[in-house]
Amino acid sequence: MSANPNLFGHLAVHYKLVTADQLAEATRRQAKDEQPRPLGEYLVEIGGGKLSITPKALDGCVFVATRSRLQCHCRRAGSRT
């Protein structure tokens, strides 16, 4: 099992913090930037639509994504013994 590099975006949409369209727009902006920033920064900037993520909600989503990745890493490490 490998960590999902898109986990943060999937969680943000799943928990209805942003729409799929907002996530797609943020991903496009990130890909176009010469010096890309974390995806969450673009999502906070976009806001103003049907849904908008707040910095506090962003922190919660990052926490869940990080925790999930750590759990995945620990399961993989445990299976190697």
C-alpha positions as CSV (number, residue, x, y, z in Angstrom):
1,M,0.0,0.0,0.0
2,S,1.4,3.4,-1.0
3,A,0.6,6.8,0.3
4,N,-1.7,8.8,-1.9
5,P,0.0,12.1,-3.0
6,N,-3.4,13.5,-3.7
7,L,-4.8,12.7,-0.3
8,F,-5.1,16.3,0.9
9,G,-7.3,17.3,-2.1
10,H,-9.4,14.2,-1.8
11,L,-10.0,14.9,1.9
12,A,-10.9,18.6,1.2
13,V,-13.5,17.6,-1.3
14,H,-14.8,14.6,0.8
15,Y,-15.3,16.8,3.9
16,K,-17.0,19.5,1.6
17,L,-14.3,22.1,2.4
18,V,-14.0,22.8,-1.3
19,T,-15.7,21.7,-4.5
20,A,-14.1,19.5,-7.1
21,D,-14.0,22.5,-9.4
22,Q,-12.1,24.6,-6.8
23,L,-9.7,21.7,-6.3
24,A,-9.1,21.5,-10.1
25,E,-8.6,25.3,-10.3
26,A,-6.1,25.2,-7.4
27,T,-4.2,22.3,-9.0
28,R,-4.1,24.2,-12.4
29,R,-2.7,27.3,-10.6
30,Q,-0.1,25.3,-8.7
31,A,1.1,23.6,-11.9
32,K,1.5,26.9,-13.7
33,D,3.5,28.6,-11.0
34,E,7.2,28.7,-11.5
35,Q,7.6,28.3,-7.7
36,P,4.6,26.3,-6.6
37,R,3.3,26.7,-3.1
38,P,1.3,24.1,-1.1
39,L,-2.1,23.3,-2.6
40,G,-3.9,24.6,0.4
41,E,-2.7,28.1,-0.1
42,Y,-4.3,28.2,-3.6
43,L,-7.5,26.8,-2.1
44,V,-7.6,29.6,0.5
45,E,-7.0,32.2,-2.2
46,I,-9.8,30.9,-4.5
47,G,-12.5,30.9,-1.8
48,G,-15.5,33.1,-2.5
49,G,-17.4,30.4,-4.5
50,K,-20.0,28.0,-3.3
51,L,-17.6,26.8,-0.6
52,S,-14.4,28.2,0.7
53,I,-11.8,26.7,2.9
54,T,-10.6,28.6,5.9
55,P,-7.1,28.5,7.3
56,K,-8.4,26.6,10.3
57,A,-10.2,24.0,8.2
58,L,-7.0,23.8,6.1
59,D,-5.0,23.0,9.2
60,G,-7.5,20.2,10.1
61,C,-7.3,18.7,6.7
62,V,-3.5,18.8,6.6
63,F,-3.5,17.1,10.1
64,V,-5.8,14.3,8.9
65,A,-3.8,13.8,5.7
66,T,-0.5,13.7,7.6
67,R,-1.9,11.2,10.2
68,S,-3.2,9.0,7.4
69,R,0.1,9.0,5.6
70,L,1.9,8.1,8.9
71,Q,-0.4,5.3,9.6
72,C,0.1,3.9,6.1
73,H,3.9,4.2,6.5
74,C,3.7,2.4,9.9
75,R,1.7,-0.5,8.4
76,R,4.2,-0.9,5.6
77,A,7.1,-0.8,8.0
78,G,5.4,-3.4,10.2
79,S,4.8,-5.8,7.3
80,R,8.5,-5.9,6.5
81,T,9.4,-7.7,9.8
